[in-house]
Amino acid sequence: MAVLSVLAAIAVALCGAAPAFAAESATGPETSKTLTENGEHTGGTITLSVKGSSSYSSTSTGANVIFVVDVSGSMQGTRLTAAKSAIKAAASTILEQDNTKVSLVTFSTNATTVLSQTSSISSFNSSVDRLSASGGTNWEAGLSEAEDLVSSDSNTSNYVIFVSDGNPTFRDSANGYTGDYNRRYGVYGTGNSDPYGLNFGAADAVAKSLVANGVTLYNINAFGDATSMQNLGGISSDNYFDASDSSALQSALSTIVQDIVNAHDYRNVTMRDTVSDAVVSDTADGNLVASSVTVSVKDENGDAVKLTKNSDGSYSYAKDGATKTFGGPAVSGKTVTWSLGESYQLENGWTYAISFDVLFTQDTLDKAAALLNGTLASDPNMAVEDGVVKVYTNTASDNDVTYIEQTTVNNVTTEKSGQEDFARPSITVPTATGLTVSKKVSGSAANTGEKYSFVLGNSDLAGKTYGTGDDAVTFDSNGQYTFQLSHGQSKSVAGLPVGMTLTLKETGLSGNAKTSTTAKVDGGDATTVKSEGSTATETDPVSVKVIARAYTLKDGKLVAPTDANTVEFTNTAELVPQTGVSIDPGPMVVLLGVAVAGGIAVTVGVRKRHGREE
């Protein structure tokens, strides 16, 4: 009687006396979140998308649905009567769709194809009405008949709905053992059990063949007695239904029919994403701005849909002679929200996406270095994996898509709300970068051809080599590297660990008291490292912290820092007179006066002598 009540309940539901298939979908719309690095190691682009599924897919591809139904002796009487009603109602629902056909296979000791690929519900119903029940349970026979009915048309999807209330007691194949051959029926098996699993094994081989050939197989353990059905065909758990009571069986068939007819609509879809404090957008306060969020839509073929942005921020497009409109994204602080509209339904197979850029903050890069160097234990927005720091660009919450799912079967629509969290992707923080040292000279005594020596070092770099080929740099056993530069030249050391502090100084100076030296780190203010008047032969050491290249604020906007990880040394040299020679103007004036006076006296004396001679 349990069988009767279960199938009767199904028949009532399918025939429309109650809401058809009180739907509970296995999945919502397809969603995706990606984070693509920008190639500059400064951040990346976040893309959120949702894909619509709103109409029966077989309207364009076709569907061939094969019912494989147990009509063994246990189905006699009222059980079979209820089963007939349920089967006819299910077929009616499927055949209401375009390009669909149904087939009917029954099995007991043997199997029979009752009806093959018909689109006529009256023919199907007549065939069902003539069914009777007797004999054992031969799963292999039923599935083999279904295999013969699979459509070879590449534009047709094949489905097998396999229903049984008990484990197999017969098989068609020997399956390695002939001792239980039944000559009367031409099958193998005892007819009442499967002690060595041979009957199941034979059926399982056929089921796996169906699945391997692209058939979607659904197994329903109708009343809890077909305990081995869960493993039949190696199907996913989503395609197995353990329907131990009437409501469970009704729910199972409801889900299967929905999957086949794809009668889902998704409306009132809202996507939301909140960026973490580890990244910023392109404004001084680090918040997102609506103008930086781009919208794109692709149709079922992957082609871009032409969109028109309206004055209120919404978007419109033309389809089937009509204009449709959905809402645009909105930004508040670090959260972007995209509500497509309460009544807007996603187009079947269309992908809706928004994208926006995020950039690392300098604080994030400094923390990443501290994590690697062991000076910071942890950070909620970062993770260290295999010596690499990964940054979560989004917060742990407030990143999801919500929707209302509409399911329509037999013209009865039910709705339920759904919510799915977006993934929380991470992006790799650069853990090594280069350092560039440059040289300039200025002043009246500047020698642009002179070579100047530098020493760069950190004891942790002892014996290590950075860079490759001609650019390779090797630090000595003390962790120092010595090099020379002339005016206008520079030296770069690639691959230095981010967060490491090195010392840099210029050596071998002449000791000229009229020469001064300044150093400018990361494009900052010049600092004097050798003062005028000093006779030192080397500059004071400069501390240089290797940082990852972050964006900096300039006039309220984020700009790429061209001076990051740079040190510029400038020597200013002036002319110096010989030692002991005075340049005081007083004595010079006196000497000049004496010379002038002497010249005048000589001139006067010559003229007087000349007059006497005349």
JOSUL-V134977 format. One record per pair of residues at least 12 apart in sequence whose C-alpha atoms are under 6 Angstrom apart, sorted by the first residue. I is the first residue (numbers start at 1). J is the second residue. Records with the same first field share a line. If there is no record, write none. Layout:
I=J  J
//
This chain:
3=79
4=78  79
6=246
7=82  83
8=82
10=86  250
11=85  86
14=89
15=89
20=409
21=254
30=50  51
31=49  50
32=48  49
33=47  48
34=46  47
42=359  360
43=358  359  360
44=357  358
45=356  357
46=355  356
47=354  355
48=353  354
49=352  353
50=351  352
51=350  351
52=346  347  348  349  350
53=348  349
54=264  265  348
55=263  348
56=261  262  263
59=98  99
61=155  156
62=99  100  156
63=100  156  157  158
64=100  101  102  158
65=102  159
66=102  103  104  160
67=104  105  161
68=105  106  161  162
69=106  163
70=106  107  164
71=107  108  133
72=108  133  134  135  136  137
73=133  134  135
75=133
76=133
88=125
101=117  118  119
102=117  118
103=115  116  117
107=142
108=135  136  137  138
109=135  136  137  138
110=141
111=141  142
136=191
137=168  169  170
138=168  170  171
139=168  203
140=171  202  203
158=215
159=215  216  217
160=217
161=218
162=219
163=220
164=221  222
165=222  223  225  226
166=225  226
167=226
168=199
169=189  191  192  193  194
170=188  189  191  199
171=187  188  199
172=187
204=232  233
207=233
208=233
218=239
219=240
220=241
221=242  243
222=243
223=243  244
224=244
263=407  408
264=406  407
265=405  406
266=345  346  404  405
267=343  344  345  404
268=341  342  343  403  404
269=340  402  403
270=338  339  401  402
271=337  338  400  401
272=336  337  399  400
273=335  336  399
274=334  335  394
275=334  393  394  395
276=393  394  395
278=364
279=358  359  360  361
280=358  359
281=358
282=558
283=557
284=556  557
287=333  334
288=334
290=331
292=356
293=355  356
294=354  355
295=353  354
296=353
297=351  352
298=350  351
299=350
300=349  350
313=328
314=326  327  328
326=340  341
327=339  340  341
362=550
369=498  499
389=428  429
390=426  427  428  429
391=426  427
392=426
399=422
400=420  421  422
401=419  420
402=418  419
403=417  418
404=416  417  418
431=497  498
432=495  496  497  498
433=495  496
434=493  494  495  496
435=492  493  565  566
436=491  492  566
437=490  491  566  567  568
438=489  490  568
439=487  488  489  568  569
440=487  488  570
441=487  570  571  572
442=572
443=572  573  574
444=574
445=573  574  575
446=573
448=487
450=486
451=484  485  486
452=484  485
453=483  484  506  507
454=482  483  505  506  507
455=481  482  504  505
456=480  481  503  504
457=479  480  502  503
458=479  502
459=478  479
461=479
462=475  476  477  478  479
463=475  476  477
466=494  495
467=494
498=546  547
499=546  547
500=545  546
501=544  545
502=543  544
503=541  542  543
504=541  542
505=539  541
506=538  539
507=538
508=537  538
509=537  538
510=537
511=535  536  537
512=535
513=532  533  534  535
514=532  533
515=532  572  573
516=530  531  532  571  572
517=529  530  570  571
518=569  570
519=568  569
520=567  568
521=566  567
522=563  564  565  566
523=563
//
